[in-house]
């Protein structure tokens, strides 16, 4: 399935948001996910289905500061 992830077109064999996170080895606890401009709750990552040409944005939590 062709998806746009953080602005980059990728072809992945996935059906849910959680499948994408697993395929890309991303810890779901360390990322916020937006699908077609809609934020997805953590508890819905495994049940949110994807379709051809969906646009995903991953926002990563980072520590730091002074």
mmCIF file as gemmi writes it, N, C-alpha and C atoms, coordinates in Angstrom:
data_model
loop_
_atom_site.group_PDB
_atom_site.id
_atom_site.type_symbol
_atom_site.label_atom_id
_atom_site.label_alt_id
_atom_site.label_comp_id
_atom_site.label_asym_id
_atom_site.label_entity_id
_atom_site.label_seq_id
_atom_site.pdbx_PDB_ins_code
_atom_site.Cartn_x
_atom_site.Cartn_y
_atom_site.Cartn_z
_atom_site.occupancy
_atom_site.B_iso_or_equiv
_atom_site.pdbx_formal_charge
_atom_site.auth_seq_id
_atom_site.auth_asym_id
_atom_site.pdbx_PDB_model_num
ATOM 1 N N . UNK Axp A 1 ? 0.844 -1.168 0 1 0 ? 1 A 1
ATOM 2 C CA . UNK Axp A 1 ? 0 0 0 1 0 ? 1 A 1
ATOM 3 C C . UNK Axp A 1 ? 0.893 1.237 0 1 0 ? 1 A 1
ATOM 4 N N . UNK Axp A 2 ? 0.538 2.201 -0.822 1 0 ? 2 A 1
ATOM 5 C CA . UNK Axp A 2 ? 1.317 3.437 -0.885 1 0 ? 2 A 1
ATOM 6 C C . UNK Axp A 2 ? 0.788 4.425 0.149 1 0 ? 2 A 1
ATOM 7 N N . UNK Axp A 3 ? 1.693 4.871 1.025 1 0 ? 3 A 1
ATOM 8 C CA . UNK Axp A 3 ? 1.377 5.828 2.079 1 0 ? 3 A 1
ATOM 9 C C . UNK Axp A 3 ? 2.396 6.956 2.035 1 0 ? 3 A 1
ATOM 10 N N . UNK Axp A 4 ? 2.001 8.119 2.485 1 0 ? 4 A 1
ATOM 11 C CA . UNK Axp A 4 ? 2.951 9.219 2.65 1 0 ? 4 A 1
ATOM 12 C C . UNK Axp A 4 ? 3.204 9.362 4.146 1 0 ? 4 A 1
ATOM 13 N N . UNK Axp A 5 ? 4.461 9.16 4.537 1 0 ? 5 A 1
ATOM 14 C CA . UNK Axp A 5 ? 4.837 9.202 5.944 1 0 ? 5 A 1
ATOM 15 C C . UNK Axp A 5 ? 5.839 10.329 6.139 1 0 ? 5 A 1
ATOM 16 N N . UNK Axp A 6 ? 5.431 11.325 6.926 1 0 ? 6 A 1
ATOM 17 C CA . UNK Axp A 6 ? 6.26 12.517 7.155 1 0 ? 6 A 1
ATOM 18 C C . UNK Axp A 6 ? 6.765 13.106 5.842 1 0 ? 6 A 1
ATOM 19 N N . UNK Axp A 7 ? 5.867 13.163 4.853 1 0 ? 7 A 1
ATOM 20 C CA . UNK Axp A 7 ? 6.183 13.782 3.57 1 0 ? 7 A 1
ATOM 21 C C . UNK Axp A 7 ? 6.873 12.895 2.563 1 0 ? 7 A 1
ATOM 22 N N . UNK Axp A 8 ? 7.181 11.652 2.916 1 0 ? 8 A 1
ATOM 23 C CA . UNK Axp A 8 ? 7.888 10.736 2.02 1 0 ? 8 A 1
ATOM 24 C C . UNK Axp A 8 ? 6.953 9.586 1.62 1 0 ? 8 A 1
ATOM 25 N N . UNK Axp A 9 ? 6.823 9.344 0.317 1 0 ? 9 A 1
ATOM 26 C CA . UNK Axp A 9 ? 5.978 8.259 -0.167 1 0 ? 9 A 1
ATOM 27 C C . UNK Axp A 9 ? 6.687 6.929 0.067 1 0 ? 9 A 1
ATOM 28 N N . UNK Axp A 10 ? 5.962 5.992 0.689 1 0 ? 10 A 1
ATOM 29 C CA . UNK Axp A 10 ? 6.512 4.667 0.983 1 0 ? 10 A 1
ATOM 30 C C . UNK Axp A 10 ? 5.484 3.604 0.617 1 0 ? 10 A 1
ATOM 31 N N . UNK Axp A 11 ? 5.972 2.429 0.24 1 0 ? 11 A 1
ATOM 32 C CA . UNK Axp A 11 ? 5.11 1.281 -0.03 1 0 ? 11 A 1
ATOM 33 C C . UNK Axp A 11 ? 5.327 0.265 1.077 1 0 ? 11 A 1
ATOM 34 N N . UNK Axp A 12 ? 4.265 -0.012 1.838 1 0 ? 12 A 1
ATOM 35 C CA . UNK Axp A 12 ? 4.339 -0.953 2.952 1 0 ? 12 A 1
ATOM 36 C C . UNK Axp A 12 ? 3.153 -1.909 2.886 1 0 ? 12 A 1
ATOM 37 N N . UNK Axp A 13 ? 3.369 -3.138 3.325 1 0 ? 13 A 1
ATOM 38 C CA . UNK Axp A 13 ? 2.287 -4.113 3.432 1 0 ? 13 A 1
ATOM 39 C C . UNK Axp A 13 ? 1.735 -4.039 4.846 1 0 ? 13 A 1
ATOM 40 N N . UNK Axp A 14 ? 0.797 -3.12 5.064 1 0 ? 14 A 1
ATOM 41 C CA . UNK Axp A 14 ? 0.234 -2.874 6.388 1 0 ? 14 A 1
ATOM 42 C C . UNK Axp A 14 ? -1.265 -2.667 6.262 1 0 ? 14 A 1
ATOM 43 N N . UNK Axp A 15 ? -1.966 -2.763 7.394 1 0 ? 15 A 1
ATOM 44 C CA . UNK Axp A 15 ? -3.397 -2.47 7.364 1 0 ? 15 A 1
ATOM 45 C C . UNK Axp A 15 ? -3.813 -1.485 8.462 1 0 ? 15 A 1
ATOM 46 N N . UNK Axp A 16 ? -2.989 -1.353 9.519 1 0 ? 16 A 1
ATOM 47 C CA . UNK Axp A 16 ? -3.317 -0.419 10.603 1 0 ? 16 A 1
ATOM 48 C C . UNK Axp A 16 ? -2.121 0.477 10.906 1 0 ? 16 A 1
ATOM 49 N N . UNK Axp A 17 ? -2.385 1.5 11.694 1 0 ? 17 A 1
ATOM 50 C CA . UNK Axp A 17 ? -1.309 2.397 12.117 1 0 ? 17 A 1
ATOM 51 C C . UNK Axp A 17 ? -0.26 1.621 12.917 1 0 ? 17 A 1
ATOM 52 N N . UNK Axp A 18 ? -0.71 0.719 13.797 1 0 ? 18 A 1
ATOM 53 C CA . UNK Axp A 18 ? 0.23 -0.071 14.597 1 0 ? 18 A 1
ATOM 54 C C . UNK Axp A 18 ? 1.137 -0.919 13.697 1 0 ? 18 A 1
ATOM 55 N N . UNK Axp A 19 ? 0.597 -1.439 12.599 1 0 ? 19 A 1
ATOM 56 C CA . UNK Axp A 19 ? 1.415 -2.203 11.651 1 0 ? 19 A 1
ATOM 57 C C . UNK Axp A 19 ? 2.549 -1.339 11.096 1 0 ? 19 A 1
ATOM 58 N N . UNK Axp A 20 ? 2.253 -0.086 10.806 1 0 ? 20 A 1
ATOM 59 C CA . UNK Axp A 20 ? 3.285 0.826 10.287 1 0 ? 20 A 1
ATOM 60 C C . UNK Axp A 20 ? 4.359 1.049 11.346 1 0 ? 20 A 1
ATOM 61 N N . UNK Axp A 21 ? 3.935 1.294 12.58 1 0 ? 21 A 1
ATOM 62 C CA . UNK Axp A 21 ? 4.906 1.517 13.655 1 0 ? 21 A 1
ATOM 63 C C . UNK Axp A 21 ? 5.805 0.295 13.826 1 0 ? 21 A 1
ATOM 64 N N . UNK Axp A 22 ? 5.226 -0.898 13.795 1 0 ? 22 A 1
ATOM 65 C CA . UNK Axp A 22 ? 6.025 -2.125 13.924 1 0 ? 22 A 1
ATOM 66 C C . UNK Axp A 22 ? 6.969 -2.286 12.741 1 0 ? 22 A 1
ATOM 67 N N . UNK Axp A 23 ? 6.489 -2.026 11.537 1 0 ? 23 A 1
ATOM 68 C CA . UNK Axp A 23 ? 7.317 -2.172 10.332 1 0 ? 23 A 1
ATOM 69 C C . UNK Axp A 23 ? 8.506 -1.213 10.357 1 0 ? 23 A 1
ATOM 70 N N . UNK Axp A 24 ? 8.317 -0.054 10.966 1 0 ? 24 A 1
ATOM 71 C CA . UNK Axp A 24 ? 9.384 0.94 11.019 1 0 ? 24 A 1
ATOM 72 C C . UNK Axp A 24 ? 10.13 0.912 12.351 1 0 ? 24 A 1
ATOM 73 N N . UNK Axp A 25 ? 9.827 -0.078 13.192 1 0 ? 25 A 1
ATOM 74 C CA . UNK Axp A 25 ? 10.488 -0.269 14.487 1 0 ? 25 A 1
ATOM 75 C C . UNK Axp A 25 ? 10.401 0.992 15.354 1 0 ? 25 A 1
ATOM 76 N N . UNK Axp A 26 ? 9.169 1.529 15.468 1 0 ? 26 A 1
ATOM 77 C CA . UNK Axp A 26 ? 8.916 2.731 16.265 1 0 ? 26 A 1
ATOM 78 C C . UNK Axp A 26 ? 8.114 2.334 17.494 1 0 ? 26 A 1
ATOM 79 N N . UNK Axp A 27 ? 8.6 2.74 18.66 1 0 ? 27 A 1
ATOM 80 C CA . UNK Axp A 27 ? 7.892 2.478 19.922 1 0 ? 27 A 1
ATOM 81 C C . UNK Axp A 27 ? 6.646 3.363 19.975 1 0 ? 27 A 1
ATOM 82 N N . UNK Axp A 28 ? 5.452 2.775 20.037 1 0 ? 28 A 1
ATOM 83 C CA . UNK Axp A 28 ? 4.228 3.575 20.041 1 0 ? 28 A 1
ATOM 84 C C . UNK Axp A 28 ? 4.095 4.507 21.247 1 0 ? 28 A 1
ATOM 85 N N . UNK Axp A 29 ? 4.843 4.254 22.306 1 0 ? 29 A 1
ATOM 86 C CA . UNK Axp A 29 ? 4.8 5.123 23.482 1 0 ? 29 A 1
ATOM 87 C C . UNK Axp A 29 ? 5.589 6.409 23.293 1 0 ? 29 A 1
ATOM 88 N N . UNK Axp A 30 ? 6.423 6.448 22.256 1 0 ? 30 A 1
ATOM 89 C CA . UNK Axp A 30 ? 7.302 7.605 22.051 1 0 ? 30 A 1
ATOM 90 C C . UNK Axp A 30 ? 6.91 8.468 20.857 1 0 ? 30 A 1
ATOM 91 N N . UNK Axp A 31 ? 5.675 8.258 20.346 1 0 ? 31 A 1
ATOM 92 C CA . UNK Axp A 31 ? 5.274 8.979 19.15 1 0 ? 31 A 1
ATOM 93 C C . UNK Axp A 31 ? 3.789 9.334 19.215 1 0 ? 31 A 1
ATOM 94 N N . UNK Axp A 32 ? 3.466 10.503 18.663 1 0 ? 32 A 1
ATOM 95 C CA . UNK Axp A 32 ? 2.069 10.873 18.43 1 0 ? 32 A 1
ATOM 96 C C . UNK Axp A 32 ? 1.843 10.691 16.933 1 0 ? 32 A 1
ATOM 97 N N . UNK Axp A 33 ? 0.655 10.207 16.568 1 0 ? 33 A 1
ATOM 98 C CA . UNK Axp A 33 ? 0.39 9.886 15.165 1 0 ? 33 A 1
ATOM 99 C C . UNK Axp A 33 ? -0.82 10.659 14.664 1 0 ? 33 A 1
ATOM 100 N N . UNK Axp A 34 ? -0.641 11.212 13.471 1 0 ? 34 A 1
ATOM 101 C CA . UNK Axp A 34 ? -1.724 11.921 12.79 1 0 ? 34 A 1
ATOM 102 C C . UNK Axp A 34 ? -1.959 11.21 11.461 1 0 ? 34 A 1
ATOM 103 N N . UNK Axp A 35 ? -3.217 10.903 11.153 1 0 ? 35 A 1
ATOM 104 C CA . UNK Axp A 35 ? -3.576 10.295 9.872 1 0 ? 35 A 1
ATOM 105 C C . UNK Axp A 35 ? -4.528 11.254 9.162 1 0 ? 35 A 1
ATOM 106 N N . UNK Axp A 36 ? -4.118 11.716 8.003 1 0 ? 36 A 1
ATOM 107 C CA . UNK Axp A 36 ? -4.927 12.66 7.225 1 0 ? 36 A 1
ATOM 108 C C . UNK Axp A 36 ? -5.406 13.83 8.092 1 0 ? 36 A 1
ATOM 109 N N . UNK Axp A 37 ? -4.487 14.416 8.821 1 0 ? 37 A 1
ATOM 110 C CA . UNK Axp A 37 ? -4.668 15.589 9.701 1 0 ? 37 A 1
ATOM 111 C C . UNK Axp A 37 ? -5.491 15.317 10.961 1 0 ? 37 A 1
ATOM 112 N N . UNK Axp A 38 ? -5.806 14.059 11.268 1 0 ? 38 A 1
ATOM 113 C CA . UNK Axp A 38 ? -6.545 13.719 12.483 1 0 ? 38 A 1
ATOM 114 C C . UNK Axp A 38 ? -5.636 12.981 13.459 1 0 ? 38 A 1
ATOM 115 N N . UNK Axp A 39 ? -5.532 13.505 14.687 1 0 ? 39 A 1
ATOM 116 C CA . UNK Axp A 39 ? -4.719 12.845 15.702 1 0 ? 39 A 1
ATOM 117 C C . UNK Axp A 39 ? -5.379 11.525 16.104 1 0 ? 39 A 1
ATOM 118 N N . UNK Axp A 40 ? -4.557 10.483 16.274 1 0 ? 40 A 1
ATOM 119 C CA . UNK Axp A 40 ? -5.046 9.164 16.65 1 0 ? 40 A 1
ATOM 120 C C . UNK Axp A 40 ? -4.661 8.9 18.105 1 0 ? 40 A 1
ATOM 121 N N . UNK Axp A 41 ? -5.646 8.541 18.928 1 0 ? 41 A 1
ATOM 122 C CA . UNK Axp A 41 ? -5.368 8.209 20.327 1 0 ? 41 A 1
ATOM 123 C C . UNK Axp A 41 ? -4.525 6.949 20.403 1 0 ? 41 A 1
ATOM 124 N N . UNK Axp A 42 ? -3.642 6.89 21.4 1 0 ? 42 A 1
ATOM 125 C CA . UNK Axp A 42 ? -2.753 5.732 21.59 1 0 ? 42 A 1
ATOM 126 C C . UNK Axp A 42 ? -3.535 4.416 21.589 1 0 ? 42 A 1
ATOM 127 N N . UNK Axp A 43 ? -4.683 4.386 22.266 1 0 ? 43 A 1
ATOM 128 C CA . UNK Axp A 43 ? -5.431 3.134 22.375 1 0 ? 43 A 1
ATOM 129 C C . UNK Axp A 43 ? -6.087 2.711 21.059 1 0 ? 43 A 1
ATOM 130 N N . UNK Axp A 44 ? -6.072 3.587 20.048 1 0 ? 44 A 1
ATOM 131 C CA . UNK Axp A 44 ? -6.68 3.254 18.759 1 0 ? 44 A 1
ATOM 132 C C . UNK Axp A 44 ? -5.666 2.946 17.656 1 0 ? 44 A 1
ATOM 133 N N . UNK Axp A 45 ? -4.39 2.918 17.989 1 0 ? 45 A 1
ATOM 134 C CA . UNK Axp A 45 ? -3.367 2.674 16.962 1 0 ? 45 A 1
ATOM 135 C C . UNK Axp A 45 ? -3.551 1.323 16.273 1 0 ? 45 A 1
ATOM 136 N N . UNK Axp A 46 ? -3.936 0.313 17.039 1 0 ? 46 A 1
ATOM 137 C CA . UNK Axp A 46 ? -4.093 -1.033 16.477 1 0 ? 46 A 1
ATOM 138 C C . UNK Axp A 46 ? -5.394 -1.245 15.74 1 0 ? 46 A 1
ATOM 139 N N . UNK Axp A 47 ? -6.347 -0.326 15.906 1 0 ? 47 A 1
ATOM 140 C CA . UNK Axp A 47 ? -7.651 -0.493 15.263 1 0 ? 47 A 1
ATOM 141 C C . UNK Axp A 47 ? -7.924 0.547 14.183 1 0 ? 47 A 1
ATOM 142 N N . UNK Axp A 48 ? -7.001 1.492 14.014 1 0 ? 48 A 1
ATOM 143 C CA . UNK Axp A 48 ? -7.179 2.512 12.977 1 0 ? 48 A 1
ATOM 144 C C . UNK Axp A 48 ? -6.683 1.964 11.646 1 0 ? 48 A 1
ATOM 145 N N . UNK Axp A 49 ? -7.631 1.681 10.756 1 0 ? 49 A 1
ATOM 146 C CA . UNK Axp A 49 ? -7.301 1.117 9.439 1 0 ? 49 A 1
ATOM 147 C C . UNK Axp A 49 ? -6.767 2.194 8.512 1 0 ? 49 A 1
ATOM 148 N N . UNK Axp A 50 ? -5.914 1.761 7.616 1 0 ? 50 A 1
ATOM 149 C CA . UNK Axp A 50 ? -5.338 2.659 6.622 1 0 ? 50 A 1
ATOM 150 C C . UNK Axp A 50 ? -5.813 2.26 5.24 1 0 ? 50 A 1
ATOM 151 N N . UNK Axp A 51 ? -5.802 3.237 4.338 1 0 ? 51 A 1
ATOM 152 C CA . UNK Axp A 51 ? -6.141 2.958 2.949 1 0 ? 51 A 1
ATOM 153 C C . UNK Axp A 51 ? -5.092 3.589 2.035 1 0 ? 51 A 1
ATOM 154 N N . UNK Axp A 52 ? -5.08 3.162 0.811 1 0 ? 52 A 1
ATOM 155 C CA . UNK Axp A 52 ? -4.13 3.656 -0.19 1 0 ? 52 A 1
ATOM 156 C C . UNK Axp A 52 ? -4.094 5.185 -0.171 1 0 ? 52 A 1
ATOM 157 N N . UNK Axp A 53 ? -2.879 5.732 -0.201 1 0 ? 53 A 1
ATOM 158 C CA . UNK Axp A 53 ? -2.613 7.172 -0.286 1 0 ? 53 A 1
ATOM 159 C C . UNK Axp A 53 ? -2.923 7.961 0.991 1 0 ? 53 A 1
ATOM 160 N N . UNK Axp A 54 ? -3.112 7.282 2.123 1 0 ? 54 A 1
ATOM 161 C CA . UNK Axp A 54 ? -3.267 8.011 3.38 1 0 ? 54 A 1
ATOM 162 C C . UNK Axp A 54 ? -1.969 8.753 3.69 1 0 ? 54 A 1
ATOM 163 N N . UNK Axp A 55 ? -2.107 9.839 4.436 1 0 ? 55 A 1
ATOM 164 C CA . UNK Axp A 55 ? -0.951 10.639 4.838 1 0 ? 55 A 1
ATOM 165 C C . UNK Axp A 55 ? -0.792 10.537 6.352 1 0 ? 55 A 1
ATOM 166 N N . UNK Axp A 56 ? 0.368 10.061 6.787 1 0 ? 56 A 1
ATOM 167 C CA . UNK Axp A 56 ? 0.67 9.913 8.199 1 0 ? 56 A 1
ATOM 168 C C . UNK Axp A 56 ? 1.775 10.875 8.595 1 0 ? 56 A 1
ATOM 169 N N . UNK Axp A 57 ? 1.637 11.427 9.781 1 0 ? 57 A 1
ATOM 170 C CA . UNK Axp A 57 ? 2.692 12.252 10.366 1 0 ? 57 A 1
ATOM 171 C C . UNK Axp A 57 ? 3.018 11.656 11.726 1 0 ? 57 A 1
ATOM 172 N N . UNK Axp A 58 ? 4.313 11.425 11.972 1 0 ? 58 A 1
ATOM 173 C CA . UNK Axp A 58 ? 4.779 10.933 13.263 1 0 ? 58 A 1
ATOM 174 C C . UNK Axp A 58 ? 5.478 12.082 13.977 1 0 ? 58 A 1
ATOM 175 N N . UNK Axp A 59 ? 5.037 12.364 15.186 1 0 ? 59 A 1
ATOM 176 C CA . UNK Axp A 59 ? 5.627 13.412 15.998 1 0 ? 59 A 1
ATOM 177 C C . UNK Axp A 59 ? 6.299 12.738 17.186 1 0 ? 59 A 1
ATOM 178 N N . UNK Axp A 60 ? 7.621 12.841 17.261 1 0 ? 60 A 1
ATOM 179 C CA . UNK Axp A 60 ? 8.381 12.131 18.267 1 0 ? 60 A 1
ATOM 180 C C . UNK Axp A 60 ? 8.621 12.985 19.498 1 0 ? 60 A 1
ATOM 181 N N . UNK Axp A 61 ? 8.51 12.363 20.662 1 0 ? 61 A 1
ATOM 182 C CA . UNK Axp A 61 ? 8.783 13.028 21.934 1 0 ? 61 A 1
ATOM 183 C C . UNK Axp A 61 ? 10.277 12.944 22.208 1 0 ? 61 A 1
ATOM 184 N N . UNK Axp A 62 ? 10.87 14.084 22.554 1 0 ? 62 A 1
ATOM 185 C CA . UNK Axp A 62 ? 12.302 14.124 22.83 1 0 ? 62 A 1
ATOM 186 C C . UNK Axp A 62 ? 12.542 14.887 24.129 1 0 ? 62 A 1
ATOM 187 N N . UNK Axp A 63 ? 13.503 14.421 24.874 1 0 ? 63 A 1
ATOM 188 C CA . UNK Axp A 63 ? 13.892 15.124 26.084 1 0 ? 63 A 1
ATOM 189 C C . UNK Axp A 63 ? 15.009 16.103 25.782 1 0 ? 63 A 1
ATOM 190 N N . UNK Axp A 64 ? 15.303 16.89 26.757 1 0 ? 64 A 1
ATOM 191 C CA . UNK Axp A 64 ? 16.415 17.823 26.58 1 0 ? 64 A 1
ATOM 192 C C . UNK Axp A 64 ? 16.085 19.166 27.17 1 0 ? 64 A 1
ATOM 193 N N . UNK Axp A 65 ? 16.923 20.094 26.914 1 0 ? 65 A 1
ATOM 194 C CA . UNK Axp A 65 ? 16.729 21.439 27.431 1 0 ? 65 A 1
ATOM 195 C C . UNK Axp A 65 ? 17.892 21.843 28.326 1 0 ? 65 A 1
ATOM 196 N N . UNK Axp A 66 ? 17.817 23.032 28.79 1 0 ? 66 A 1
ATOM 197 C CA . UNK Axp A 66 ? 18.919 23.54 29.604 1 0 ? 66 A 1
ATOM 198 C C . UNK Axp A 66 ? 18.523 23.645 31.046 1 0 ? 66 A 1
